[in-house]
């Protein structure tokens, strides 16, 4: 029986009862009924008609009231103020089907950009309301450099937006709360990635530091002049290290003597101040000297950093260094105290290529104090 039949069943039953069609005891039997049809035909007819009318009216009224009450109970509820509040009964309605292209994400749709839905367009929602090629789908497409599904880890070499970071400053700008530590970088296109230390606190953060330890095929140290070290750093898309402020130098010294960052270049010498024996700081002209002058770019403009920016080694003057025996291509040999301050330095020519050391630091020169 249908829902409509069930709702109006009470009305139909009352209708039947009103007509006297329901099974009832026969009040007329035997001799008592003789002549009843003659003497009471008119009355019976009137009474019967009245009874039928009364029964029909009563049955219909009762049945319809019951059906209406049932409908009201299923389709509404009474609020606290006694008024009727519309409320769909459980299972009484069906959610409208999703219509791809109406701009509303519903049903099984992954997206819906309305009239902008398009197939084969990077970053668009398809014509069947499924996400198309996009940053975050785990597949490198649409000109992306990487795609790790935007997992939120800035140290893994793929930033939000599917960009490979070239330097720690790029990471700092993309994720200001990124902590100091080891990060995967892509400083030079075509050479692959490197693991570098990102200093995210000194001078508001963004300094990049790479350790290099060069050895031969037997694992023996191979010294590199400052000029040769510059070329090795350039092969990684970097510069030979030059500290730019006292806080930068302090952070770099901690990386040099620490054992967290493994060097590139084949050697396994992880920790030691000798990573700061050579720096990218050179005299500008032959014979110029900053003797008895603090060795930094503000106090000693006669020397400059190889990357062309500011440098800082000390704010205390040395007695005779840098000496007057400077040469084009000279660089310094630096030694350091245990707390990371410069102990001494001396300008050396080494054939015009500067002092030599097997260990040194490289940096990306995009961060200023």
C-alpha positions as CSV (number, residue, x, y, z in Angstrom):
1,X,0.0,0.0,0.0
2,X,1.3,3.4,-0.9
3,X,2.1,6.2,1.6
4,X,-1.1,8.1,0.4
5,X,-3.2,5.0,1.1
6,X,-1.9,4.7,4.6
7,X,-2.5,8.3,5.4
8,X,-6.1,8.2,4.3
9,X,-6.9,4.7,5.6
10,X,-8.7,6.1,8.8
11,X,-10.9,8.3,6.6
12,X,-11.9,5.4,4.4
13,X,-12.6,3.2,7.4
14,X,-14.9,5.9,8.9
15,X,-16.6,6.3,5.5
16,X,-17.4,2.6,5.5
17,X,-18.7,2.7,9.0
18,X,-20.8,5.7,8.2
19,X,-22.4,3.9,5.3
20,X,-23.2,1.0,7.6
21,X,-21.1,-1.3,5.4
22,X,-19.0,-2.6,8.2
23,X,-19.9,-5.9,9.8
24,X,-22.4,-5.2,12.7
25,X,-25.0,-7.4,14.5
26,X,-28.4,-7.5,12.8
27,X,-30.9,-5.9,15.2
28,X,-33.9,-7.3,13.3
29,X,-34.5,-11.0,13.5
30,X,-37.5,-13.3,13.9
31,X,-41.2,-12.2,14.4
32,X,-40.1,-8.8,15.7
33,X,-39.2,-7.8,12.2
34,X,-42.6,-8.8,10.6
35,X,-44.1,-5.7,9.0
36,X,-41.2,-3.6,9.9
37,X,-40.7,-2.7,6.3
38,X,-44.3,-1.6,6.0
39,X,-44.7,0.4,9.1
40,X,-41.3,1.9,9.3
41,X,-40.3,2.3,5.7
42,X,-40.6,6.0,5.7
43,X,-38.9,6.4,9.0
44,X,-36.3,3.8,8.2
45,X,-35.6,5.6,4.9
46,X,-35.3,8.9,6.7
47,X,-33.4,7.4,9.5
48,X,-31.2,5.4,7.2
49,X,-30.5,8.4,5.0
50,X,-29.7,10.5,8.0
51,X,-27.6,7.8,9.4
52,X,-25.7,7.4,6.2
53,X,-25.2,11.2,6.0
54,X,-24.2,11.4,9.6
55,X,-21.9,8.4,9.4
56,X,-20.3,9.7,6.2
57,X,-19.7,13.1,7.6
58,X,-18.4,11.8,10.8
59,X,-16.2,9.2,9.2
60,X,-14.7,11.6,6.7
61,X,-14.1,14.3,9.3
62,X,-12.5,11.9,11.7
63,X,-10.4,10.3,8.9
64,X,-9.3,13.5,7.4
65,X,-8.4,14.9,10.8
66,X,-6.3,11.9,11.6
67,X,-4.6,12.1,8.2
68,X,-3.9,15.8,8.7
69,X,-2.5,15.1,12.2
70,X,-0.2,12.4,10.8
71,X,1.0,14.7,8.0
72,X,1.6,17.5,10.5
73,X,3.6,15.2,12.8
74,X,5.8,14.0,10.0
75,X,6.4,17.5,8.4
76,X,6.6,19.9,11.4
77,X,7.5,20.4,15.0
78,X,6.3,22.8,17.6
79,X,8.7,25.5,18.7
80,X,9.1,26.7,22.3
81,X,6.6,29.5,21.7
82,X,3.9,27.2,20.5
83,X,4.2,28.0,16.9
84,X,4.8,25.4,14.2
85,X,8.3,25.2,12.9
86,X,9.0,23.5,9.6
87,X,11.2,20.5,10.0
88,X,11.7,17.7,7.5
89,X,11.1,14.3,9.0
90,X,13.8,11.8,8.7
91,X,13.8,10.2,5.2
92,X,10.8,12.4,4.1
93,X,12.9,14.5,1.6
94,X,15.7,13.7,-0.8
95,X,18.7,16.1,-1.3
96,X,18.8,17.8,-4.6
97,X,21.2,16.2,-7.0
98,X,24.6,18.0,-7.6
99,X,24.7,20.0,-10.8
100,X,28.2,20.4,-12.1
101,X,28.6,23.9,-13.4
102,X,26.3,25.7,-10.9
103,X,29.3,27.0,-8.9
104,X,28.3,25.1,-5.8
105,X,30.4,22.1,-4.5
106,X,28.0,19.4,-3.4
107,X,27.4,15.7,-3.6
108,X,30.5,13.9,-4.9
109,X,32.0,17.0,-6.6
110,X,35.6,17.9,-5.8
111,X,35.2,21.4,-7.1
112,X,32.9,23.6,-9.0
113,X,34.0,26.9,-10.6
114,X,30.7,27.3,-12.5
115,X,31.4,28.8,-16.0
116,X,35.1,28.7,-15.4
117,X,35.2,24.9,-15.3
118,X,37.7,23.7,-18.0
119,X,39.4,20.5,-19.0
120,X,43.2,20.3,-19.5
121,X,43.9,23.7,-17.8
122,X,46.4,23.8,-14.9
123,X,44.8,24.7,-11.6
124,X,41.3,24.6,-13.1
125,X,38.2,22.5,-12.1
126,X,37.3,20.0,-14.9
127,X,34.0,19.9,-16.8
128,X,32.9,17.0,-14.6
129,X,33.8,18.8,-11.4
130,X,37.0,16.9,-10.5
131,X,40.3,18.7,-9.6
132,X,42.7,18.8,-12.5
133,X,46.4,19.3,-12.6
134,X,47.5,21.5,-9.7
135,X,50.2,22.2,-7.1
136,X,49.6,19.7,-4.4
137,X,48.5,16.7,-6.5
138,X,51.9,15.0,-6.0
139,X,52.8,15.1,-9.7
140,X,55.2,17.7,-11.3
141,X,53.3,19.4,-14.0
142,X,52.3,22.8,-15.3
143,X,55.8,24.3,-15.0
144,X,56.2,23.2,-11.4
145,X,59.7,22.7,-10.1
146,X,58.5,20.1,-7.5
147,X,55.4,18.8,-5.9
148,X,55.3,17.1,-2.5
149,X,51.6,17.6,-2.0
150,X,52.3,20.7,0.0
151,X,53.1,18.8,3.2
152,X,54.1,22.0,5.0
153,X,57.7,21.0,5.7
154,X,59.9,23.9,4.4
155,X,63.1,21.8,5.0
156,X,62.3,19.2,2.3
157,X,63.3,21.3,-0.7
158,X,59.8,22.1,-2.0
159,X,57.9,25.1,-0.8
160,X,54.2,25.9,-1.0
161,X,53.5,26.9,-4.5
162,X,55.7,24.0,-5.8
163,X,58.9,26.1,-5.8
164,X,62.4,24.8,-5.1
165,X,64.1,27.2,-2.7
166,X,67.5,28.6,-3.9
167,X,68.5,30.0,-0.5
168,X,67.5,30.1,3.2
169,X,66.3,33.7,2.7
170,X,63.7,32.4,0.2
171,X,62.5,29.9,2.9
172,X,62.5,32.6,5.6
173,X,60.3,34.8,3.4
174,X,58.0,31.9,2.6
175,X,57.8,30.5,6.2
176,X,58.8,33.1,8.7
177,X,58.6,30.6,11.6
178,X,61.0,28.2,10.0
179,X,63.7,27.3,12.7
180,X,67.5,27.2,12.2
181,X,68.6,23.8,10.9
182,X,69.5,21.7,7.9
183,X,67.5,22.4,4.8
184,X,67.4,21.0,1.3
185,X,68.3,23.8,-1.3
186,X,68.7,24.1,-5.0
187,X,71.1,27.1,-5.3
188,X,72.1,26.4,-8.9
189,X,69.9,25.0,-11.6
190,X,71.1,21.8,-13.1
191,X,73.4,20.7,-10.3
192,X,70.9,19.1,-8.0
193,X,70.3,19.8,-4.4
194,X,72.6,20.4,-1.4
195,X,72.0,20.2,2.3
196,X,72.9,23.5,3.9
197,X,72.5,25.1,7.3
198,X,69.9,27.8,7.4
199,X,70.5,30.4,10.1
200,X,67.0,31.7,10.8
201,X,67.7,33.9,13.9
202,X,70.8,36.0,13.3
203,X,70.0,39.4,11.8
204,X,66.3,38.3,11.5
205,X,67.3,35.1,9.7
206,X,67.9,33.9,6.2
207,X,71.7,33.2,6.1
208,X,72.8,30.2,4.0
209,X,75.9,28.2,5.1
210,X,77.4,25.2,3.3
211,X,80.4,23.2,4.5
212,X,83.0,22.0,2.0
213,X,85.9,19.5,2.7
214,X,87.9,18.6,-0.4
215,X,89.9,15.3,-0.5
216,X,91.6,13.2,-3.2
217,X,90.7,9.6,-4.2
218,X,92.5,8.2,-1.1
219,X,90.7,10.5,1.3
220,X,93.7,12.9,1.8
221,X,93.0,16.6,2.2
222,X,93.4,18.7,-0.9
223,X,94.1,22.4,-0.1
224,X,92.3,25.0,-2.1
225,X,93.5,28.6,-2.5
226,X,90.9,31.3,-1.9
227,X,90.6,31.7,-5.6
228,X,90.0,27.9,-6.1
229,X,87.6,27.8,-3.2
230,X,85.6,30.7,-4.9
231,X,85.3,28.5,-8.0
232,X,84.2,25.5,-6.0
233,X,81.5,27.5,-4.2
234,X,80.4,29.0,-7.6
235,X,79.9,25.4,-8.8
236,X,77.2,25.1,-6.2
237,X,75.7,28.5,-7.1
238,X,77.3,30.2,-4.0
239,X,80.2,32.4,-2.9
240,X,83.2,31.7,-0.6
241,X,82.0,32.8,2.9
242,X,82.5,36.3,4.3
243,X,80.8,37.2,7.6
244,X,78.6,40.2,7.3
245,X,78.0,41.1,10.9
246,X,79.1,40.0,14.4
247,X,76.0,37.9,14.8
248,X,76.5,36.3,11.4
249,X,80.1,35.4,12.3
250,X,79.0,33.9,15.6
251,X,76.3,31.7,13.9
252,X,78.8,30.6,11.2
253,X,81.4,29.7,13.8
254,X,78.8,27.5,15.6
255,X,78.1,25.7,12.4
256,X,81.9,25.2,11.7
257,X,82.6,23.7,15.1
258,X,79.4,21.8,15.3
259,X,78.8,18.2,14.0
260,X,75.3,18.5,12.6
261,X,76.0,19.6,9.1
262,X,77.9,17.1,6.9
263,X,80.3,18.7,4.4
264,X,80.3,18.3,0.6
265,X,83.5,17.6,-1.3
266,X,84.2,14.1,-0.3
267,X,85.8,14.7,3.1
268,X,84.4,13.5,6.4
269,X,85.9,16.3,8.6
270,X,82.7,17.5,10.1
271,X,83.7,19.9,12.8
272,X,86.4,22.5,13.4
273,X,87.3,26.2,13.3
274,X,89.5,25.6,10.3
275,X,86.4,26.0,8.1
276,X,87.0,29.7,8.7
277,X,90.7,29.8,7.8
278,X,90.0,31.4,4.5
279,X,87.3,34.1,3.8
280,X,86.1,36.0,0.7
281,X,87.7,39.3,1.7
282,X,90.4,40.8,-0.5
283,X,92.5,44.1,-0.8
284,X,91.2,46.5,-3.3
285,X,94.5,47.9,-4.6
286,X,98.2,47.0,-4.3
287,X,99.8,48.2,-1.1
288,X,96.7,49.5,0.6
289,X,96.5,48.8,4.3
290,X,94.1,49.0,7.2
291,X,96.8,48.4,9.8
292,X,95.7,49.3,13.3
293,X,92.1,49.5,12.1
294,X,89.1,47.3,13.0
295,X,88.7,44.8,10.2
296,X,85.2,45.5,8.8
297,X,83.8,47.2,5.7
298,X,83.0,50.4,7.6
299,X,86.4,50.9,9.2
300,X,88.5,49.3,6.5
301,X,87.2,50.2,3.0
302,X,90.6,49.3,1.6
303,X,89.4,45.7,1.6
304,X,86.1,44.3,0.3
305,X,84.1,41.1,0.2
306,X,84.2,39.1,-2.9
307,X,80.4,39.2,-3.2
308,X,80.6,43.0,-3.2
309,X,78.6,43.5,0.0
310,X,79.5,44.4,3.6
311,X,81.9,42.2,5.7
312,X,82.7,42.0,9.4
313,X,85.6,40.2,11.1
314,X,86.4,42.3,14.1
315,X,85.7,45.7,15.8
316,X,89.1,45.6,17.5
317,X,92.2,46.8,15.6
318,X,95.1,44.5,15.1
319,X,98.6,46.0,15.7
320,X,100.0,45.5,12.2
321,X,97.4,43.8,10.1
322,X,96.3,44.0,7.4
323,X,99.9,44.7,6.5
324,X,101.2,47.2,4.0
325,X,102.4,44.2,1.9
326,X,99.1,43.6,0.3
327,X,98.8,42.3,-3.2
328,X,96.1,41.9,-5.7
329,X,94.8,38.4,-5.1
330,X,96.0,38.2,-1.5
331,X,93.7,36.9,1.1
332,X,94.1,36.3,4.9
333,X,94.9,33.3,6.9
334,X,92.6,33.5,10.0
335,X,92.8,31.8,13.4
336,X,90.2,31.8,16.0
337,X,89.7,31.6,19.7
338,X,87.5,29.0,21.3
339,X,84.6,31.5,21.7
340,X,84.6,32.4,18.0
341,X,86.4,35.7,17.9
342,X,89.4,36.3,15.6
343,X,92.7,35.6,17.2
344,X,95.0,36.7,14.4
345,X,95.0,37.1,10.6
346,X,97.8,37.8,8.1
347,X,97.7,38.6,4.4
348,X,99.3,36.0,2.2
349,X,99.8,36.0,-1.6
350,X,100.3,32.3,-2.5
351,X,101.0,33.2,-6.1
352,X,98.2,35.8,-6.2
353,X,95.5,33.3,-5.3
354,X,95.4,33.8,-1.6
355,X,95.8,31.5,1.4
356,X,94.9,27.8,0.9
357,X,92.9,25.4,3.1
358,X,91.1,22.1,2.5
359,X,88.0,23.2,4.5
360,X,85.9,26.3,4.0
361,X,82.4,27.6,4.0
362,X,80.2,28.7,1.1
363,X,77.2,31.0,1.3
364,X,74.4,32.4,-0.9
365,X,75.0,36.1,-1.0
366,X,71.4,37.3,-0.9
367,X,71.1,38.2,2.8
368,X,72.3,41.4,4.4
369,X,72.4,42.3,8.1
